[in-house]
């Protein structure tokens, strides 16, 4: 895929181009920021406050009515976090407090700060407030005069306030209308109900607001409908001209050279001469001059990179990044700098009919790459609390688990720039949904126009990122309309059904793909997830494009059914578990730590969640003896189920081209499908993922009456390795063994050994033996997998007699763990509740085996754990 762009409507495209060649630079990037200079260069400062807020005309029944005066606020932030900081509400994440703060969504709120304007500021041609995120229905006043209204959480809002300013103190006030009461008139006017099945209120209003859908509740998240200034607000002053946007379009890429067009959008207040200077990794690359006209102008500079180094996904090579800086001057005066990081690579999604249905294969740099990853949701119910460090840690955790793709799900937000920057840096491709999920949306002209502008702004913001792989119109709406019975459930007449489907097609079959084609041409767009992207072919049809398979979990089917439901790209499937005891302790008092307590029920949003976990657990495991054991076994169960599904998908490559389980993370502490809980603690699933997503995987499976040992490789070259398959009992006695050198073909899955089940067991009791398959190279283990012949509940597991030894030498603490007999799913925890984590966990140990894991104290934990407790599955009953 090549980056291509066209100007926005009405833009003026000019430019005299100077081409410069640039040799690929191996040194580190140089990122210089512009400093304010007199005479017209753009100056941008954050309007950080102090800020104050209050409820507008608080009624006496309101919890804030006792003191409706101004309270201290934090920007970025929201009403909920500011009320919490002022001790006006309890923590909504603790106990059942969530239900006690629902009044907030129905109130109006005001935020206020003071802006000091001096003669220098007032002397600028333009003085603008740049609101990077207003949530959601807001009116902005400067010195009492209304200057702007906003109505979309996902858009950026800019207003020139120079005419409203005076020398000295100026009051900026933002009044937020309740997102509930604001849209109710539209709800009542409609005359029928728009389905929004996750909206946790009798009147489903979420689809009328361009606001994060998950704020209204989901089957893993609370209902906390926010208002506030959720992203930074900037004060920008400039004269003459400034850089509005830079789009780096990749026109050609091969081993010899990359040819780029740097399309600079320049906003000008008046006619004049403009010049842009482009540098890559600090080296001058090109200059272009242009005659600027008032309004938007496009200035093009063409750049050649000699011997380019490609950006590769995690596991396949270095995700090489280049720093591009663009300096603008007009009439001899510097007007500012724009910086961007790019990667040189091609990405193509092959979505075409074949003899098996319709493919969905991601090719990077011309190579088919099996996508391994998870679905990503916002990592907090209050997104303003999410720091770049927290985003970076989540993306790093994905990379550490050998993932190469995250899907930004359509019920959250278009993520912060720091998220995409981390994905760029770590080689994680991004499947990017537009923010629509599990609902039908209005089709009136004003709504559609707002959506179009939202899409344009976010496509432009994200299109330079090398991590961006594709755009998806929405999450599950096509499949829901076709298969969830909405017409019957919501009593929709045939005429209404026809209108809703026509409105749907206009948004997702015409408008959004047109925006992508215009603003980010060459990037793949899929109508919905899942979708076959064909009229007349049902969404979620096995073998046709991407698929969401929920027969396991929602359908209560055995998880072995994953092997029978392998599609071309599994973009959603999942299974729940509870977080670990230390996380549960953050929201449930000791008396509430039982599965059926009111607090535990409040932190389980799926209506059948606890019942489903218990049902599946009873199929595979013995009853846990206490609450803590139940939490632990639920994680082992979840990891076991998703491991089976992910390996089934990988074994079927290249027919199957991707597996993204639901979900990576949480927005609050809860029982959910996540592999990493709200506090960043890895569940068993994420530790398992590092193993089942390994670049080389040995995967034994019982297939009917046979045992087949598959070896899967994501590497781009063949690998010579040693395959060892043996049967041992739980005390370590070996019944048989086969060792053989093999060549693992590149980017493929192959069966390397087939045995009959009878031959594999060799007369042994299936309740007392395990098949061990290992792949090694030069004495280093590449992958190991265990295959049991009966369910875990039927295994006659012995006491493993686990022993641990902590070694704090050289300032790096390690822990040696030894098992005398087979130990399944060894779970290490630090005693005395010490914070920190282990570099590996929930692993199996063979009889007599010792493994060494590291201790990561994190930002606040002790250098060494005060003690280590080791438990295994045998200890839960």
N, C-alpha and C positions, 0 to 999 in steps of 0.2 A: 504494500500500500504506500502510495506517495502522498505527502501533504500537499493539498491544493486549496486555494482560497479564492473567493471573489469578494468585491467590495460590498459594503452594506448599501441599501437603497439610497440613492441621492449622493453618495460619496463621490468625490472627485479623485480620479486616479492619474497621477502625473509622475514624472521622474526621469532624470537623465542618469543612467546607470553606469557606474564604474565597477568593473569586475576585478577582484583580487583573488589570487590563489593562496591557500593557507595549508602548510604542512601540518599533519596531525601532531598535536603536542602531547607528550606523555607526562608533563608536569602537572601539578595541582592547579585548580582553578583560581583565578583572581577575581573577586567580586567586590568592586568598589561602589559605594553609594554616593550619590551626588550630595554636595553640601550646599546650603542656601547661599546665594550670592546676590548682591544688589543688581538692580537693573533688569529684572524680569524673569529670572529662573524660577521654576516651580518650587514652592515650599509646601511641604505637607507635614502636619503635626496631628497627633492623636488628641482628640477632645476627651481627655481622661478625667476631667472633673476638677473639684469634687462634684458629684451628682447627688441629687435628692429625689425621693419619690413619695407618693401618697395615693391613697384611694380617693377617687373623685366622688365628692358628696357621699361619703360613707354613711349608710343607714345605721341606725342605732343597733340593729341586730347583727351587724358585721363584727367579727372579732377585732377589727382595728378601730372600731368606733370610739373606744375609750380615749384614743389619742390619734386623731386623724391629721395631725400636723405632719410636716415633712420629716422623713426619716432618711438616714444615710443609705445610699445605693452604690452598687458597683456596676460599672459599664466597661466591657460587655457583661450582661447578666440577664436576669428576668425577675419577675415579681416574686415567684416562689423562693428563689435563692436570696433575694433581698429581705423578704419577710422572715425567712429562716435566720439570716444573719442578725436581724433586729429582734430575735426571740419572740416574734409574733405568732409563729406557727410551730408545731412540732415537726421533727424530721419526717417527711412523707415516706421515707424508705424503711422506717422502723415500725415494728408492730403492725397495727391496723390504722396508723395515722393517715394513710392516703385518703380514706373516706372522710376525714375531718377537715380536709383542705379543699374540698370540691367547690366551695363557695367562691374561690378565687376566680374561676373561669367566667363567672357571671358578673364580675365587677369591672368598672373602668378605672384606669390608672394614669397618673401623670409622672413624668420625669423632668427634672429641671437642672440646669447648670448655668454658670455665668462665663461668658466669653469676653475677654478684654481685647478691645480693638485700639491700636495706636495709629499714628499718622502713617507709618510705613505700610500697615495692613490696609488701611483705607485708601492708600494711593495705588493699590493694585487694580488692574482692569477687572479681574474676576476674583471673587472671594466665595468659595463654595463649601457647603457641607456635603460630605460624601458618606452616606449611611450604607455601610456594607451589609447590614442585616437589621431590619425592623420587623418585629413579630407582634402583630401582623397588620391590624387596622390602626393606622397612626396618622395623626395630624401634627405638623411641626409649626411652632410659632416662634418668631424672633421679635422680642420687645412687644409682645402682644398681638402682632400681625401674623395671620396665617400665611405661610410661605409654601407649603407642600403637603400633600396627602399621599399615603402609601397603603397598599392593600395586598402585598405579596411578600411572604417571609423569605422567598428564594431569590428575590431580586435586589439589586443595588439601586439606591435612590440618590440622585445628585440635585442640589438646588443652589443657585447663585443667590447669596443673601446680602450682597454688597449694599444694595439700596435700602436694606432694613437696618443696617448697622449705624451706630454713632460712636464717637470717640469715648473711650472708657468702658464701663461695664455694660454688657448686653445679655439679656436673659434669653436663653434657648429653652423652650418647653416642648415636650412631646406628650401628646394625649393619646392614650391607647383605649380604643373601644373594646369591649368584651367580644372575643371571637365567637361566642355563642349567641349573644343578643344581636350582634351586628348582622348575622346571616339568617336569623329566624324569619324575617319578612320574605326572603327568597324561598325558603323552605315552605312556607305557608302558601305562597303564590303559585308554586309549581303544580299543585293538584294531584301529585302522585309521589311515591317514595323512591328516592334513588338508593339502591342497595349500597350499604357500607357495613359489611358483616362484622368488622372488628371494632366499630364505634361502640364503646361501652356506655350508651345512654339510650333512653327510650326514644328520643328524637335524634335521628342520625343526621348530623349537620356537617361532619368533617369534610365532605367532598365539595362543599360550597366555598371553602377557604383554601387558598394556596398557602398551606401551612403544613408542617410535618404531620403526616397522618398518624404516626405512632403516638403522638401526644394525646390522642383521643382514646387510647387503650389498644392493646393487642393481646394475643394469647400467650405472650411472654412479658408484657409490659403494663405498667400502671396507667391510669387516666390522670394526667397532669397537664391540663391545657394552659399553656403559658402565654404571657405577654411580656414584651420588653425589648431592649436594645441588645440583641443577642450576638452581634458582631461589632467590631470597632467602628467608631465614627471619626472621620478625619476632617480637618479644616485645611482646605487646599486653596492657595492663592497663586495666581499666575497672570502673565501678560503675554500678549501676542500669539503664542502658540505653545502647545504641550503635546506630549505623546499620549494618545488615548489607548492604543493597543499595538502589540507587535505579534504578528503571526509568522512563524518560521515554517515555510513550506519546503518539504523535501521533494525535489524534482527528479533526482537520479541518485542511485546508490549502487556502487559495485566496489570491488577490491581496490580499484585505482583511484576513484574519486567520488565525492558526494557533491551534488550541485543543489544549492539552496536558494530560495527566494525569501528574503526578509521583507515582509509586507508591513510597513509602518503606517498606522493610522494616526494622522496629525490633526488635532483640533486647533483651528486658527480663529482669532477674533477679527483679523483684518488681512488684506492682501499683503504679500511680502515674499521674500526669497527664503527658502528653507534648505537645510542640509542635514542629512543623517550620516553618522559614522558608525560602522558596525565593527565590533571586535569579537573574536572567539578565543576563549581562554587567554584573554589579555592581549592577543596579537591583533593588530589592525587587519581587517579583512576586506572592507569595501566602504565606499562613500557614494552617496547619491544626492543630487541637488534637484530642487523642484520649485516651481512657482506656486505659492500657497494662495488659496482663495478662502474667504470666510466660510467656516463650517468644517466638515470632515474632509480630509485629503488622504490619499494613499500614495506613499512614496516607496518605491521598490528598489531594493539593493540586492544584487546577485553575488553569491559567495560560492567559492569552490574550496572544498576540503580535500587535500591530497592524502592518499593512503588512509582513509577513514577507519576508525575503530568502531565496530558495531556495538550496539546495546543488545545484551542478551538477557533472557529471563533467568531467574534464580535456578542454579543447577546446571546451566548449559554454557556459562561463560560470564565474563565481566559485564555488568550493566554500565558501560562507559557513558559518561555524561560530558557534554560540552557546555561551557558558559558563554552565552551570547549577551553582549551589552550593546545597546543602541543609544547614542548621544544625539540629541537634537539641538540645532541652533537655527535661529532665524534673524535676518538683518544683522548678522555679526554677533549676536548675543546668545550665550548658552541658555537652553530652555529646559534642560532636564535629561535624565537618563532612565532607561528601562532595562531591567536584567531578567533573563530567562535561562533555564537549563533545559537542554534538549538532548535527545539520544538519536543516533542514526541507525535506523532499522526499518524493515518492512513488516507489516502485520496484515494478514489476509484471513478472513473467515470464509472457508469453503462450505457453502450451504447450497448444495445442488442435488438433484435427483440422481439416484443410482439404483442398482438392482435390489438393494436392501431397504429403500425408502428415500431418505434425504439426509445427507451428511451435515455435520456441524463441526468442522475441524479448524482449529486455529493454527495458521502457519506463521512462523516468525523467521525472518530472513530466508524465506523460501523453504523452510523445514517444518513439517508437521510436528507440533509439540503437544503432547498430552497435558491437558490442564488439570492441575491438582490444587485444590484449595477449599474455600469455604465462603459462605455468604456473610457479609459484614453489615451489621446494623449500627445505628448511632450508639456510642459507648457510654452515653449518659442520657437520662430523661431530660436533663437540662444541658443542652449542647454547649452553652457558653462556659461550662466548667471544664470542658475537655481541652487539655493543654497540648501543644505540639509534642511534648515529651511523652504524654500518654498515647497519643496517636502513633508516635514512632515506636513505642514499646510493643503495641499491638501488631504493627506491621513487621517488626523484628521477630516477634513470636511466630508469625506466619512463615517468615523466611526460615527460621530455625527448625520448623516442622516440615521443611522441604516443599512448601507450597510455592506455586508460581502464579496463582491468580486469586483475586478476591472479587466477589460480586457486591457492588454497592447497591443494596436493595432499595426498591422504589417507595418504601413506606417511611423513609427517614428524611435525610437532608442530603443535598449535594455537599460533600464533605469539605472541610477546611483545606486550604492549599497545602498545609503541612502533611496531610494524609497522602496526597498524590506525590509530594516531594519525597516522602519516605518510600513509597512504592517505586518511584523512579530510581532511587538510590540503591534499593535492595533487589530490584529485578522482579517485582510483583506486578503482573498485568492486572488491569482493572476492567471488569465488566461493569459498565455504568448504566444503571436504570435512570430514566427520568422519574420524577417523584410522583408516581401514581401507583396505587396498590389496592387490589381487592375491593374496588368500589366502582360504581358508574358515576360519571362526572357531568356537570351541566354542559350544554352546547350553545349557549347564547353568545352573541358576538363579542360582548365585553369580556367574558371569561376566556374565550378562545384567543382574543388579542393579547390578553394578559399572559396566557400560557406561551404564546409565540415569543413574546419579549423575554420571558423567563428562560425559555429554551435557548434563544440567541445569546443571552448574557452568559449562561453557564457553559454552552458549547465553546464560546470564545475564551472563557476563563480556563478551560481544561484542555483545549485542543493541542497545545504545545507539549503536553506531557508524554514522554515516550511510553509510559505505563498504560496509557489509555488504549484499550483493544477494540471496544465496540460500544455502541449505544443500544439500549433496549427501551421500547416505548413505555412499558409498564410491567408490573408484577401481577400475573395470574388473571387479569381481567378477561382476556379472551377465553381462557379455559373455564373461568367461573360463569361467564355468560352462556357458554355452551353446555356446561355440565353440572352446575350447582343448583339448578332449579330456581333461579331468582324470579323468573316471571310468575311462577306459582306462589312462592313464599311471600312476595311483595305485592301480589294481586295486581299485576300490570296487564293492562288491556293490550290487544294486538297492535293498536295504533301507537300506544306508548312504547311497546317493545320495538316497533319499527323505528320510531324516533330515536330511542336510546342507542340502537345499533348504528343508525346513520350518524349520530353525533360521535359515537365511538370511532367509527371508521374515519370520520373527518379528522379527528385529533391524531389517531395513531397510525392510520394508513396513508394519510396525505400530509397533514401539517408538520408533524415532527420529522418524518423522513425528508421533507422538503427543507426544513431548517438544517438538518445534518448535511444534506447534499450541497446546500449553499455555503454553509459556514465551515464545514469540516469534510469536504468531499473526499471520497476514497475510504472513509471510515465506515465500517459495516454497521447497519441499523437492522435490528430485528423488531417486529411489531410489538411483541409481548414476550414474556417468559412464563410459561413455555409457548412456543408457536412453531408451526411448520412454515410460516411465511407464505402460505398459499391459500387462496380462496378455495373452498370446497374440501380442504383437508383439515380435519379437526385438530385443535390444539391438544397437546399432550398425547398424541398418537405414538405408540411404541414404534421406534425406528425412523421417526420423522422429526428431524431437528432436535432441539433441546427438550428435556422432559423434567417434570417434577413428579417424583414417585412417592406417594404417601400411603400405598397399600400396607406397608409396614408402618406402624404407629396408628394413624387414623383408622385404617382398615383392619387393624389387629391381625394382619397376616403374619405367619412365621417369617423371621428375617431371612431364612433361606430363600424366600421368594425374590430377593434381590438378584439372585443368579438367573432367574427366569425373566427379569424385567430390566435388562441392560439395553439402554437406548443409545443414540448416537452421541449425546452429551447430557449427562445428568446434572442439571443446574440447581436442583433442590431435592433433598431427601434428608431425613433426620430422625433423631430419637432423643427423648428427654433424660435428664438426670438431675439430682439435687447437688447443690454446692457442698463443699466440705464443711465439717463442724465449725471451724473458725469463722467462716463466712456466715453460717446460720446464726452464730452467736451475736453477730452484729445487728440482727434484726429481730431475734426471738429470745425472750427471757427463758431461763431454765425451765420454768413451769410450762412453757409453750412448745418445748422441743419434743413434739410428737407429731406424727404425720397428719393427724386429723384435728390439730388445734386450730383455733380461729386465725392465728398469725400465720401458721404454715399454709393454711388454705388461702389466705390473702396473698401469699407469695407463690401461689401456683395458679396461673391465669388460664390454663387450659381446663375446660369444664370436666374433662375426663382424665386429666393428667395423672393424678395419683393412682387412679384405678388402672390405667394402662401400664404404668411402671410396675405396679404390683402383679398384674396379669402376666406380663412378659417375664418378670423375675421368677414367678412360680414355675414357668415353663423350663427355665434353665438352671436355677440356683436353689439351694436349700434356704429355708426361711432364716433371715438374719436374726440374731439373738437380741439385738437392742437397737436403739435409734441411730447411734453412730455407725453401727454396722450396716444398717439399712442405707444410710447416705453413701457409704463406701461401695456397697454392692450395686447401688443404682448407677454409680459412675463406671464400674467395671462392666455392667450390663450395656450401658450406652456405648462404651468404647468397643465392646465385642460386636455389637450390632453394626455400627458404622464401619468397623474394620472389615467385616464380611462384605458389606456393600461396596466399599471403595476397592477392595481387592477384586471383587467380581467385575467391576468396571475396567480396572487396569488389565485384568487377564484377557479382556476382549478387544484390546487395542489391535489394529487401528479402526475396527468397526466402531468401537467406543472411543471418543476423543476427549473426554473430560469428566471430572467428578468434583462437584462443589457441594459439600454437605452443609446442612443448615444446623448450626450457625456458628460463627467464630466467637462472638462476644455477647455481653449483656449490657443493658442500659440501667439496670438496678440489681440488687441482690435477690435472686429468685431461682426457683426450679425451672429449668428451661432446656432448650436444645443446644446450649452453648458448649464449646470446648474450653473456654476461658471465662471465669466468672467475673462479676462486676469489679472486684478488687484486683483483678489481674492474675488470680491464682489459676494455674493450669489444672484442669480436671484430667482424669485418666484418658479421656478422648484425645486431648492435645498431645500427651506423651505417646499414645498409640499412633497418632497421625505422623509423628516424626519417623516412625518405623514403617507404617504401611504406605507412606509417600516417599520412601527412600528411593534414590535414583535407580538402584538395582534392588529388585524385590524377588525373593523366593516365596511362592505361594502354593502350598499343598492344599488340596480340597478333595473331599469325598464326592464323587460324581456317579450317582447310581451305585453300582457294585464295584466301582473302580476308585483307586486313589491316583490322582494325577498331580504331579509336581510341576508347576509352571515357574518359569523365570522371566521376569519382565525387566526391560531396560529402557530408560529415558535417554541414555547417552547417545551421542551422535556417531560414535565409532564402536566397532565390535569390541567385546571384552573377553579375554581369556581368564577363566576362573576355575575353581574347584568346587564341585557340588558334592555335598555329603548328606546322605539320607540314612537315618538309623531309627530303630525301635528300641526304647529303653523302658524299664519299669520305674516306679517312683522312688526306688532306693538306688537307682543308677546302674542296674545290671543291663548290659546290652544284649538284646535278643538277635539282632542282625544289623548289618551295616553295608552300605554301598557307597563307594567313593569313585568319582569319575571326573577327569578334566573335561570341561565343556567350553565351547565358544558361544557367548551370549550375543546374539545378533543385535545390532544397533536399532534403537527406536522400535522395539518389537516385543511381542509376547510369544513364548514358545513353551510347549509341554516338553520337559526334559526327561521325565520318567513316568511310566504308567505301570501300576500294579493292581491286581485284583485286591479287594478288601481282605479276602481270606489270606492271600499271599502276604499282604502287609502285616496282618496280625500274627501270622505264623503260629497259630495255636494259643496265643497269649490271651489272658482275660482282658477284654477291652476296657474294663473299669479301672485297670491298674497299670496301663501303659500309655506312652505318648510317642508319636512319630516326630522326630526332630529333623528338620530340613535346614541346611546351612549352605550359604554361598560365601566363598572366601577367595582372596587373591593375595599371593605372597604372604600367607599366614595371617592376614588381616580379615576379620569377618566383615563382609559387606551386608549381609542380611541373614536373619534367622527367624524361623516361624515354627510354631508347634501346632500339631494337629491331633486333637483328641477324637476318639471314636464314639464317645457317648456325651451326653450333656454334663455340664459341670455338677449339677445336683447328684448325678449318678456316679461320679468319680469317687474312688476310695482314697481320698487324699490323706497322706500321713502328716503328722506334725513335722514341719520342716526344720525345727530347731534352729531358727534364725539367730545369727550372731552379728553384732555391729561393732566397729572400732573406729573412733574418730581420731584423725591425725591432723593437727593444726600447723604442721611444720611449714616453714618458708612463707608464712602469712597467707597461704591458700589452704583452706580446710578441705580435706577429703574424708569420705566415709567408706570403709570397706564393709561389705555385706556378704555373709557366707551362709549357705543353706546346706545342711547335712542331707536332706531329702528334698524332693521336688517342692518348690515354693511358687505358687501362682499369684501373680499380680501383687508383688511386694510393694507395700505402701509405707514410705518413710515420712515421718513427721518429727519436727523439733519439739522436744519436751519443754514444759513450762510456757507453751504458747509463743515461743520466740518467733519473730517475723523473719522471713527469709525463705528460700526455696532450694530444692535439690536439682542438680542438672539432669537427673533422670529419675523416673518414678514409675510406679505401676508396671514393673517389669517382672518377667519370669526368671527363676534361677533353677538350673538343673541340679540334681543331687551332687553334692561335693563342690559346687561351683562358688567362686568368689568374684564379685564385681566391685569396682570402685566408682563412686559418684562424687561430684563436687558439691560444695555448699556455697550458695550465692546469698550473701546477707542482705542484698538490696540496699536502699538508701538509709534504712533505720535499724536493720537487724544486727545481731552480734557477729563478730568475726568468726566465731565458732558456735555451733548450737550447744546449749547447756547439756544436752543429751539427745539421743536419737531413739525413737521408738519405731520398730519394724514390725509390720503385720502382714499377713497374707490371707488369701481367701479362706484357708483352713481355720483361721481365727474368728470367723464371723458366725459360726454355728456351734 
